[in-house]
Amino acid sequence: MRDSDATALVRGNGRLAVGLGRVSAAATRNGLDASAALDIHREPATPPSEMPSLASAPAAIVLPEVPPGNEIELKLLVAPGRLGDFDDAPVISAHARNKGTRRHLKSAYYDTRKRLLWRNGLSLRVRQIGNRFVQTIKTQETDDPLRRGEWEASVPSLEPDLALALPFVPERLREGLTPDRLETVFVTDIHRHQRMLDLPTGTVEVAFDHGVITAGERTMPVNEIELELKSGSTAAIYEIARRLAEHGAVRPSIHAKSARGFDLATDRAPGAEKPRKLELDPAVSLDESFAIVLRSCFGHLLQAIPAAEDGRDVEGVHQLRVALRRLRAALQLMHAIGARSRLESLRSDARWLAQSLSAARDWDVFQTETLPVVAQACASLGGFTALREIAERHRTNAYRRIRSALAGARATGFLLGLGEWIETRGWRSDVSPETLGQLALPAIDFAAIVLQARHAKVLKRGRHFKSQTAERRHELRLALKKLRYSVDFLLPLYGDRKAAKKYARRLARLQERLGLYNDMATTNRLLAGLGSESTEGAIAAAAITGWQAHAMNGVEAPLREAWRGFVGATPPWSTAAEA
């Protein structure tokens, strides 16, 4: 289906004006090659050290432009009908250049029937702005949660010009991408009030968007504020967002209209992916490694929130919990350099948010893993339907509490404060002048000390493993989790050593085996209160308890084997590790 009949043809010059100063990581890995086909304008990237700080940037400073080929943007979701409340927010009134412009934007998003572009981290959009038509290619995958690759070209209509898009599509995908295979997946109809704000730290375009996404018979409303950095530091985005949050209820988001549209088209829940493996150069400084690790944690956290709120995919809450655990582990790592004041506040908020997710995750596991297995094995036994209905009521209430927590001021303040702290590298202000010098040293030196300390703690907690009580095993599991996240963050510094891969593999196996004990304890706790709600359900609850007690008999031997394997693994940071 095409939308050319709905638009007036406006002849443009068809020439693609594009810059690739800093192409996103995803585009680079996929081997994009635009220079062979187009006139490319490159501008050097501005190092973070040359960016003006939030506190010290004078009003007249010349701020660096956002590198061409990049979009740095954060969304603030707003309740329906409340968007107008922010037009006169103090931060807008004080820093806006003028009253801004109002536009009616109609866009169509294209892909193949099998979603070749979207499955490979790309989106193709043509937008009508008055009498103009602009085609845009965007990359979805990046190491920075606010940054995406973006390349635009003028086109004569809402019909996409594939010839202009192909230079930004990986070569391996081009054969399957022909004009006859493209179709309209969904369209958007957005009314936008756009204003430009100038702050000492940067210039930000603020767009108040309301409208609708339409995919076939399904629709989804849009009510949001987009903050896009035009020049300066990303910290400017967070400063504006934080002050808007003080004015009214907003929810930070990186869930793009394109992602919502593709989900809507297939009536699919928002996705929640595992974090990507970190890539750290062995020569990277400790300061830079902290920034990379924290950005990874923050991006994982933001991308999991829509799925957690939606609730249809249990992976949403699971990945949000994992993201918060990773974040807390990263913040704890930073205690070693003496950073304290802001760290404690961030860790406290992360712990609070994680606790609000626990009940929903427990019921998700019970409903999707524990109960179905036992119900199928004990099909002749009654009560499982009643137990499932009771558990679903508890699960629904748990998800209601999650949505309330994520929509609240504390969660918003935590997310915006965390993002701003990462972008301004706020840990620098929490340490002594001597420690500032340590931040410039290679991260691999810090990694060896931290990993060895946490490895030794696990070995200490695992003494007399065979005779340990359940409580001691639980303490070991907690120490193991801290080591596991530290390994995820810091082991990439050791490259592809065989010892590193073996160590990580054995550590993961041991953590998985110990997790079975915790899962069974959680199930017993959930079941303790369910039997009293239904006599019929109590029969099924007793069956599950008995089933798990029997299953415990087969857990101990593999667990002991996993422990011996871990103890025998050579730590990759030791001198005995194979290079």
Secondary structure as a PSIPRED ss2 file (coil, helix, strand):
# PSIPRED VFORMAT (PSIPRED V4.0)

   1 M C   1.000  0.000  0.000
   2 R C   1.000  0.000  0.000
   3 D C   1.000  0.000  0.000
   4 S H   0.000  1.000  0.000
   5 D H   0.000  1.000  0.000
   6 A H   0.000  1.000  0.000
   7 T C   1.000  0.000  0.000
   8 A C   1.000  0.000  0.000
   9 L C   1.000  0.000  0.000
  10 V C   1.000  0.000  0.000
  11 R C   1.000  0.000  0.000
  12 G C   1.000  0.000  0.000
  13 N C   1.000  0.000  0.000
  14 G C   1.000  0.000  0.000
  15 R C   1.000  0.000  0.000
  16 L C   1.000  0.000  0.000
  17 A C   1.000  0.000  0.000
  18 V E   0.000  0.000  1.000
  19 G E   0.000  0.000  1.000
  20 L C   1.000  0.000  0.000
  21 G C   1.000  0.000  0.000
  22 R C   1.000  0.000  0.000
  23 V C   1.000  0.000  0.000
  24 S C   1.000  0.000  0.000
  25 A H   0.000  1.000  0.000
  26 A H   0.000  1.000  0.000
  27 A H   0.000  1.000  0.000
  28 T H   0.000  1.000  0.000
  29 R H   0.000  1.000  0.000
  30 N C   1.000  0.000  0.000
  31 G C   1.000  0.000  0.000
  32 L C   1.000  0.000  0.000
  33 D C   1.000  0.000  0.000
  34 A C   1.000  0.000  0.000
  35 S C   1.000  0.000  0.000
  36 A C   1.000  0.000  0.000
  37 A C   1.000  0.000  0.000
  38 L C   1.000  0.000  0.000
  39 D C   1.000  0.000  0.000
  40 I E   0.000  0.000  1.000
  41 H E   0.000  0.000  1.000
  42 R C   1.000  0.000  0.000
  43 E C   1.000  0.000  0.000
  44 P C   1.000  0.000  0.000
  45 A C   1.000  0.000  0.000
  46 T C   1.000  0.000  0.000
  47 P C   1.000  0.000  0.000
  48 P H   0.000  1.000  0.000
  49 S H   0.000  1.000  0.000
  50 E H   0.000  1.000  0.000
  51 M C   1.000  0.000  0.000
  52 P C   1.000  0.000  0.000
  53 S C   1.000  0.000  0.000
  54 L C   1.000  0.000  0.000
  55 A C   1.000  0.000  0.000
  56 S C   1.000  0.000  0.000
  57 A C   1.000  0.000  0.000
  58 P C   1.000  0.000  0.000
  59 A C   1.000  0.000  0.000
  60 A C   1.000  0.000  0.000
  61 I C   1.000  0.000  0.000
  62 V C   1.000  0.000  0.000
  63 L C   1.000  0.000  0.000
  64 P C   1.000  0.000  0.000
  65 E E   0.000  0.000  1.000
  66 V C   1.000  0.000  0.000
  67 P C   1.000  0.000  0.000
  68 P C   1.000  0.000  0.000
  69 G C   1.000  0.000  0.000
  70 N E   0.000  0.000  1.000
  71 E E   0.000  0.000  1.000
  72 I E   0.000  0.000  1.000
  73 E E   0.000  0.000  1.000
  74 L E   0.000  0.000  1.000
  75 K E   0.000  0.000  1.000
  76 L E   0.000  0.000  1.000
  77 L E   0.000  0.000  1.000
  78 V C   1.000  0.000  0.000
  79 A C   1.000  0.000  0.000
  80 P C   1.000  0.000  0.000
  81 G C   1.000  0.000  0.000
  82 R C   1.000  0.000  0.000
  83 L H   0.000  1.000  0.000
  84 G H   0.000  1.000  0.000
  85 D H   0.000  1.000  0.000
  86 F H   0.000  1.000  0.000
  87 D C   1.000  0.000  0.000
  88 D C   1.000  0.000  0.000
  89 A C   1.000  0.000  0.000
  90 P H   0.000  1.000  0.000
  91 V H   0.000  1.000  0.000
  92 I H   0.000  1.000  0.000
  93 S H   0.000  1.000  0.000
  94 A H   0.000  1.000  0.000
  95 H H   0.000  1.000  0.000
  96 A E   0.000  0.000  1.000
  97 R C   1.000  0.000  0.000
  98 N C   1.000  0.000  0.000
  99 K C   1.000  0.000  0.000
 100 G C   1.000  0.000  0.000
 101 T E   0.000  0.000  1.000
 102 R E   0.000  0.000  1.000
 103 R E   0.000  0.000  1.000
 104 H E   0.000  0.000  1.000
 105 L E   0.000  0.000  1.000
 106 K E   0.000  0.000  1.000
 107 S E   0.000  0.000  1.000
 108 A E   0.000  0.000  1.000
 109 Y E   0.000  0.000  1.000
 110 Y E   0.000  0.000  1.000
 111 D E   0.000  0.000  1.000
 112 T E   0.000  0.000  1.000
 113 R C   1.000  0.000  0.000
 114 K C   1.000  0.000  0.000
 115 R C   1.000  0.000  0.000
 116 L H   0.000  1.000  0.000
 117 L H   0.000  1.000  0.000
 118 W H   0.000  1.000  0.000
 119 R H   0.000  1.000  0.000
 120 N C   1.000  0.000  0.000
 121 G C   1.000  0.000  0.000
 122 L E   0.000  0.000  1.000
 123 S E   0.000  0.000  1.000
 124 L E   0.000  0.000  1.000
 125 R E   0.000  0.000  1.000
 126 V E   0.000  0.000  1.000
 127 R E   0.000  0.000  1.000
 128 Q E   0.000  0.000  1.000
 129 I E   0.000  0.000  1.000
 130 G C   1.000  0.000  0.000
 131 N C   1.000  0.000  0.000
 132 R E   0.000  0.000  1.000
 133 F E   0.000  0.000  1.000
 134 V E   0.000  0.000  1.000
 135 Q E   0.000  0.000  1.000
 136 T E   0.000  0.000  1.000
 137 I E   0.000  0.000  1.000
 138 K E   0.000  0.000  1.000
 139 T E   0.000  0.000  1.000
 140 Q C   1.000  0.000  0.000
 141 E C   1.000  0.000  0.000
 142 T C   1.000  0.000  0.000
 143 D C   1.000  0.000  0.000
 144 D C   1.000  0.000  0.000
 145 P C   1.000  0.000  0.000
 146 L C   1.000  0.000  0.000
 147 R E   0.000  0.000  1.000
 148 R E   0.000  0.000  1.000
 149 G E   0.000  0.000  1.000
 150 E E   0.000  0.000  1.000
 151 W E   0.000  0.000  1.000
 152 E E   0.000  0.000  1.000
 153 A E   0.000  0.000  1.000
 154 S E   0.000  0.000  1.000
 155 V C   1.000  0.000  0.000
 156 P C   1.000  0.000  0.000
 157 S C   1.000  0.000  0.000
 158 L C   1.000  0.000  0.000
 159 E C   1.000  0.000  0.000
 160 P C   1.000  0.000  0.000
 161 D C   1.000  0.000  0.000
 162 L H   0.000  1.000  0.000
 163 A H   0.000  1.000  0.000
 164 L H   0.000  1.000  0.000
 165 A H   0.000  1.000  0.000
 166 L H   0.000  1.000  0.000
 167 P H   0.000  1.000  0.000
 168 F H   0.000  1.000  0.000
 169 V C   1.000  0.000  0.000
 170 P C   1.000  0.000  0.000
 171 E H   0.000  1.000  0.000
 172 R H   0.000  1.000  0.000
 173 L H   0.000  1.000  0.000
 174 R H   0.000  1.000  0.000
 175 E C   1.000  0.000  0.000
 176 G C   1.000  0.000  0.000
 177 L C   1.000  0.000  0.000
 178 T C   1.000  0.000  0.000
 179 P H   0.000  1.000  0.000
 180 D H   0.000  1.000  0.000
 181 R H   0.000  1.000  0.000
 182 L E   0.000  0.000  1.000
 183 E E   0.000  0.000  1.000
 184 T E   0.000  0.000  1.000
 185 V E   0.000  0.000  1.000
 186 F E   0.000  0.000  1.000
 187 V E   0.000  0.000  1.000
 188 T E   0.000  0.000  1.000
 189 D E   0.000  0.000  1.000
 190 I E   0.000  0.000  1.000
 191 H E   0.000  0.000  1.000
 192 R E   0.000  0.000  1.000
 193 H E   0.000  0.000  1.000
 194 Q E   0.000  0.000  1.000
 195 R E   0.000  0.000  1.000
 196 M E   0.000  0.000  1.000
 197 L E   0.000  0.000  1.000
 198 D E   0.000  0.000  1.000
 199 L E   0.000  0.000  1.000
 200 P C   1.000  0.000  0.000
 201 T C   1.000  0.000  0.000
 202 G E   0.000  0.000  1.000
 203 T E   0.000  0.000  1.000
 204 V E   0.000  0.000  1.000
 205 E E   0.000  0.000  1.000
 206 V E   0.000  0.000  1.000
 207 A E   0.000  0.000  1.000
 208 F E   0.000  0.000  1.000
 209 D E   0.000  0.000  1.000
 210 H E   0.000  0.000  1.000
 211 G E   0.000  0.000  1.000
 212 V E   0.000  0.000  1.000
 213 I E   0.000  0.000  1.000
 214 T E   0.000  0.000  1.000
 215 A E   0.000  0.000  1.000
 216 G C   1.000  0.000  0.000
 217 E C   1.000  0.000  0.000
 218 R E   0.000  0.000  1.000
 219 T E   0.000  0.000  1.000
 220 M E   0.000  0.000  1.000
 221 P E   0.000  0.000  1.000
 222 V E   0.000  0.000  1.000
 223 N E   0.000  0.000  1.000
 224 E E   0.000  0.000  1.000
 225 I E   0.000  0.000  1.000
 226 E E   0.000  0.000  1.000
 227 L E   0.000  0.000  1.000
 228 E E   0.000  0.000  1.000
 229 L E   0.000  0.000  1.000
 230 K E   0.000  0.000  1.000
 231 S E   0.000  0.000  1.000
 232 G E   0.000  0.000  1.000
 233 S C   1.000  0.000  0.000
 234 T C   1.000  0.000  0.000
 235 A H   0.000  1.000  0.000
 236 A H   0.000  1.000  0.000
 237 I H   0.000  1.000  0.000
 238 Y H   0.000  1.000  0.000
 239 E H   0.000  1.000  0.000
 240 I H   0.000  1.000  0.000
 241 A H   0.000  1.000  0.000
 242 R H   0.000  1.000  0.000
 243 R H   0.000  1.000  0.000
 244 L H   0.000  1.000  0.000
 245 A H   0.000  1.000  0.000
 246 E H   0.000  1.000  0.000
 247 H H   0.000  1.000  0.000
 248 G C   1.000  0.000  0.000
 249 A C   1.000  0.000  0.000
 250 V C   1.000  0.000  0.000
 251 R E   0.000  0.000  1.000
 252 P E   0.000  0.000  1.000
 253 S E   0.000  0.000  1.000
 254 I C   1.000  0.000  0.000
 255 H C   1.000  0.000  0.000
 256 A C   1.000  0.000  0.000
 257 K H   0.000  1.000  0.000
 258 S H   0.000  1.000  0.000
 259 A H   0.000  1.000  0.000
 260 R H   0.000  1.000  0.000
 261 G H   0.000  1.000  0.000
 262 F H   0.000  1.000  0.000
 263 D H   0.000  1.000  0.000
 264 L H   0.000  1.000  0.000
 265 A H   0.000  1.000  0.000
 266 T H   0.000  1.000  0.000
 267 D C   1.000  0.000  0.000
 268 R C   1.000  0.000  0.000
 269 A C   1.000  0.000  0.000
 270 P C   1.000  0.000  0.000
 271 G C   1.000  0.000  0.000
 272 A C   1.000  0.000  0.000
 273 E C   1.000  0.000  0.000
 274 K C   1.000  0.000  0.000
 275 P C   1.000  0.000  0.000
 276 R C   1.000  0.000  0.000
 277 K C   1.000  0.000  0.000
 278 L C   1.000  0.000  0.000
 279 E C   1.000  0.000  0.000
 280 L C   1.000  0.000  0.000
 281 D C   1.000  0.000  0.000
 282 P C   1.000  0.000  0.000
 283 A C   1.000  0.000  0.000
 284 V C   1.000  0.000  0.000
 285 S E   0.000  0.000  1.000
 286 L H   0.000  1.000  0.000
 287 D H   0.000  1.000  0.000
 288 E H   0.000  1.000  0.000
 289 S H   0.000  1.000  0.000
 290 F H   0.000  1.000  0.000
 291 A H   0.000  1.000  0.000
 292 I H   0.000  1.000  0.000
 293 V H   0.000  1.000  0.000
 294 L H   0.000  1.000  0.000
 295 R H   0.000  1.000  0.000
 296 S H   0.000  1.000  0.000
 297 C H   0.000  1.000  0.000
 298 F H   0.000  1.000  0.000
 299 G H   0.000  1.000  0.000
 300 H H   0.000  1.000  0.000
 301 L H   0.000  1.000  0.000
 302 L H   0.000  1.000  0.000
 303 Q H   0.000  1.000  0.000
 304 A H   0.000  1.000  0.000
 305 I H   0.000  1.000  0.000
 306 P H   0.000  1.000  0.000
 307 A H   0.000  1.000  0.000
 308 A H   0.000  1.000  0.000
 309 E H   0.000  1.000  0.000
 310 D H   0.000  1.000  0.000
 311 G C   1.000  0.000  0.000
 312 R C   1.000  0.000  0.000
 313 D C   1.000  0.000  0.000
 314 V C   1.000  0.000  0.000
 315 E H   0.000  1.000  0.000
 316 G H   0.000  1.000  0.000
 317 V H   0.000  1.000  0.000
 318 H H   0.000  1.000  0.000
 319 Q H   0.000  1.000  0.000
 320 L H   0.000  1.000  0.000
 321 R H   0.000  1.000  0.000
 322 V H   0.000  1.000  0.000
 323 A H   0.000  1.000  0.000
 324 L H   0.000  1.000  0.000
 325 R H   0.000  1.000  0.000
 326 R H   0.000  1.000  0.000
 327 L H   0.000  1.000  0.000
 328 R H   0.000  1.000  0.000
 329 A H   0.000  1.000  0.000
 330 A H   0.000  1.000  0.000
 331 L H   0.000  1.000  0.000
 332 Q H   0.000  1.000  0.000
 333 L H   0.000  1.000  0.000
 334 M H   0.000  1.000  0.000
 335 H H   0.000  1.000  0.000
 336 A H   0.000  1.000  0.000
 337 I H   0.000  1.000  0.000
 338 G C   1.000  0.000  0.000
 339 A C   1.000  0.000  0.000
 340 R C   1.000  0.000  0.000
 341 S H   0.000  1.000  0.000
 342 R H   0.000  1.000  0.000
 343 L H   0.000  1.000  0.000
 344 E H   0.000  1.000  0.000
 345 S H   0.000  1.000  0.000
 346 L H   0.000  1.000  0.000
 347 R H   0.000  1.000  0.000
 348 S H   0.000  1.000  0.000
 349 D H   0.000  1.000  0.000
 350 A H   0.000  1.000  0.000
 351 R H   0.000  1.000  0.000
 352 W H   0.000  1.000  0.000
 353 L H   0.000  1.000  0.000
 354 A H   0.000  1.000  0.000
 355 Q H   0.000  1.000  0.000
 356 S H   0.000  1.000  0.000
 357 L H   0.000  1.000  0.000
 358 S H   0.000  1.000  0.000
 359 A H   0.000  1.000  0.000
 360 A H   0.000  1.000  0.000
 361 R H   0.000  1.000  0.000
 362 D H   0.000  1.000  0.000
 363 W H   0.000  1.000  0.000
 364 D H   0.000  1.000  0.000
 365 V H   0.000  1.000  0.000
 366 F H   0.000  1.000  0.000
 367 Q H   0.000  1.000  0.000
 368 T H   0.000  1.000  0.000
 369 E H   0.000  1.000  0.000
 370 T H   0.000  1.000  0.000
 371 L H   0.000  1.000  0.000
 372 P H   0.000  1.000  0.000
 373 V H   0.000  1.000  0.000
 374 V H   0.000  1.000  0.000
 375 A H   0.000  1.000  0.000
 376 Q H   0.000  1.000  0.000
 377 A H   0.000  1.000  0.000
 378 C C   1.000  0.000  0.000
 379 A C   1.000  0.000  0.000
 380 S C   1.000  0.000  0.000
 381 L C   1.000  0.000  0.000
 382 G C   1.000  0.000  0.000
 383 G C   1.000  0.000  0.000
 384 F H   0.000  1.000  0.000
 385 T H   0.000  1.000  0.000
 386 A H   0.000  1.000  0.000
 387 L H   0.000  1.000  0.000
 388 R H   0.000  1.000  0.000
 389 E H   0.000  1.000  0.000
 390 I H   0.000  1.000  0.000
 391 A H   0.000  1.000  0.000
 392 E H   0.000  1.000  0.000
 393 R H   0.000  1.000  0.000
 394 H H   0.000  1.000  0.000
 395 R H   0.000  1.000  0.000
 396 T H   0.000  1.000  0.000
 397 N H   0.000  1.000  0.000
 398 A H   0.000  1.000  0.000
 399 Y H   0.000  1.000  0.000
 400 R H   0.000  1.000  0.000
 401 R H   0.000  1.000  0.000
 402 I H   0.000  1.000  0.000
 403 R H   0.000  1.000  0.000
 404 S H   0.000  1.000  0.000
 405 A H   0.000  1.000  0.000
 406 L H   0.000  1.000  0.000
 407 A H   0.000  1.000  0.000
 408 G C   1.000  0.000  0.000
 409 A H   0.000  1.000  0.000
 410 R H   0.000  1.000  0.000
 411 A H   0.000  1.000  0.000
 412 T H   0.000  1.000  0.000
 413 G H   0.000  1.000  0.000
 414 F H   0.000  1.000  0.000
 415 L H   0.000  1.000  0.000
 416 L H   0.000  1.000  0.000
 417 G H   0.000  1.000  0.000
 418 L H   0.000  1.000  0.000
 419 G H   0.000  1.000  0.000
 420 E H   0.000  1.000  0.000
 421 W H   0.000  1.000  0.000
 422 I H   0.000  1.000  0.000
 423 E H   0.000  1.000  0.000
 424 T C   1.000  0.000  0.000
 425 R C   1.000  0.000  0.000
 426 G H   0.000  1.000  0.000
 427 W H   0.000  1.000  0.000
 428 R H   0.000  1.000  0.000
 429 S H   0.000  1.000  0.000
 430 D H   0.000  1.000  0.000
 431 V C   1.000  0.000  0.000
 432 S C   1.000  0.000  0.000
 433 P H   0.000  1.000  0.000
 434 E H   0.000  1.000  0.000
 435 T H   0.000  1.000  0.000
 436 L H   0.000  1.000  0.000
 437 G H   0.000  1.000  0.000
 438 Q H   0.000  1.000  0.000
 439 L H   0.000  1.000  0.000
 440 A C   1.000  0.000  0.000
 441 L C   1.000  0.000  0.000
 442 P E   0.000  0.000  1.000
 443 A H   0.000  1.000  0.000
 444 I H   0.000  1.000  0.000
 445 D H   0.000  1.000  0.000
 446 F H   0.000  1.000  0.000
 447 A H   0.000  1.000  0.000
 448 A H   0.000  1.000  0.000
 449 I H   0.000  1.000  0.000
 450 V H   0.000  1.000  0.000
 451 L H   0.000  1.000  0.000
 452 Q H   0.000  1.000  0.000
 453 A H   0.000  1.000  0.000
 454 R H   0.000  1.000  0.000
 455 H H   0.000  1.000  0.000
 456 A H   0.000  1.000  0.000
 457 K H   0.000  1.000  0.000
 458 V H   0.000  1.000  0.000
 459 L H   0.000  1.000  0.000
 460 K H   0.000  1.000  0.000
 461 R H   0.000  1.000  0.000
 462 G C   1.000  0.000  0.000
 463 R C   1.000  0.000  0.000
 464 H C   1.000  0.000  0.000
 465 F H   0.000  1.000  0.000
 466 K H   0.000  1.000  0.000
 467 S H   0.000  1.000  0.000
 468 Q C   1.000  0.000  0.000
 469 T C   1.000  0.000  0.000
 470 A H   0.000  1.000  0.000
 471 E H   0.000  1.000  0.000
 472 R H   0.000  1.000  0.000
 473 R H   0.000  1.000  0.000
 474 H H   0.000  1.000  0.000
 475 E H   0.000  1.000  0.000
 476 L H   0.000  1.000  0.000
 477 R H   0.000  1.000  0.000
 478 L H   0.000  1.000  0.000
 479 A H   0.000  1.000  0.000
 480 L H   0.000  1.000  0.000
 481 K H   0.000  1.000  0.000
 482 K H   0.000  1.000  0.000
 483 L H   0.000  1.000  0.000
 484 R H   0.000  1.000  0.000
 485 Y H   0.000  1.000  0.000
 486 S H   0.000  1.000  0.000
 487 V H   0.000  1.000  0.000
 488 D H   0.000  1.000  0.000
 489 F H   0.000  1.000  0.000
 490 L H   0.000  1.000  0.000
 491 L H   0.000  1.000  0.000
 492 P H   0.000  1.000  0.000
 493 L H   0.000  1.000  0.000
 494 Y H   0.000  1.000  0.000
 495 G C   1.000  0.000  0.000
 496 D C   1.000  0.000  0.000
 497 R C   1.000  0.000  0.000
 498 K H   0.000  1.000  0.000
 499 A H   0.000  1.000  0.000
 500 A H   0.000  1.000  0.000
 501 K H   0.000  1.000  0.000
 502 K H   0.000  1.000  0.000
 503 Y H   0.000  1.000  0.000
 504 A H   0.000  1.000  0.000
 505 R H   0.000  1.000  0.000
 506 R H   0.000  1.000  0.000
 507 L H   0.000  1.000  0.000
 508 A H   0.000  1.000  0.000
 509 R H   0.000  1.000  0.000
 510 L H   0.000  1.000  0.000
 511 Q H   0.000  1.000  0.000
 512 E H   0.000  1.000  0.000
 513 R H   0.000  1.000  0.000
 514 L H   0.000  1.000  0.000
 515 G H   0.000  1.000  0.000
 516 L H   0.000  1.000  0.000
 517 Y H   0.000  1.000  0.000
 518 N H   0.000  1.000  0.000
 519 D H   0.000  1.000  0.000
 520 M H   0.000  1.000  0.000
 521 A H   0.000  1.000  0.000
 522 T H   0.000  1.000  0.000
 523 T H   0.000  1.000  0.000
 524 N H   0.000  1.000  0.000
 525 R H   0.000  1.000  0.000
 526 L H   0.000  1.000  0.000
 527 L H   0.000  1.000  0.000
 528 A H   0.000  1.000  0.000
 529 G C   1.000  0.000  0.000
 530 L C   1.000  0.000  0.000
 531 G H   0.000  1.000  0.000
 532 S H   0.000  1.000  0.000
 533 E H   0.000  1.000  0.000
 534 S C   1.000  0.000  0.000
 535 T H   0.000  1.000  0.000
 536 E H   0.000  1.000  0.000
 537 G H   0.000  1.000  0.000
 538 A H   0.000  1.000  0.000
 539 I H   0.000  1.000  0.000
 540 A H   0.000  1.000  0.000
 541 A H   0.000  1.000  0.000
 542 A H   0.000  1.000  0.000
 543 A H   0.000  1.000  0.000
 544 I H   0.000  1.000  0.000
 545 T H   0.000  1.000  0.000
 546 G H   0.000  1.000  0.000
 547 W H   0.000  1.000  0.000
 548 Q H   0.000  1.000  0.000
 549 A H   0.000  1.000  0.000
 550 H H   0.000  1.000  0.000
 551 A H   0.000  1.000  0.000
 552 M H   0.000  1.000  0.000
 553 N H   0.000  1.000  0.000
 554 G H   0.000  1.000  0.000
 555 V C   1.000  0.000  0.000
 556 E H   0.000  1.000  0.000
 557 A H   0.000  1.000  0.000
 558 P H   0.000  1.000  0.000
 559 L H   0.000  1.000  0.000
 560 R H   0.000  1.000  0.000
 561 E H   0.000  1.000  0.000
 562 A H   0.000  1.000  0.000
 563 W H   0.000  1.000  0.000
 564 R H   0.000  1.000  0.000
 565 G H   0.000  1.000  0.000
 566 F H   0.000  1.000  0.000
 567 V H   0.000  1.000  0.000
 568 G C   1.000  0.000  0.000
 569 A C   1.000  0.000  0.000
 570 T C   1.000  0.000  0.000
 571 P C   1.000  0.000  0.000
 572 P C   1.000  0.000  0.000
 573 W C   1.000  0.000  0.000
 574 S C   1.000  0.000  0.000
 575 T C   1.000  0.000  0.000
 576 A C   1.000  0.000  0.000
 577 A C   1.000  0.000  0.000
 578 E C   1.000  0.000  0.000
 579 A C   1.000  0.000  0.000
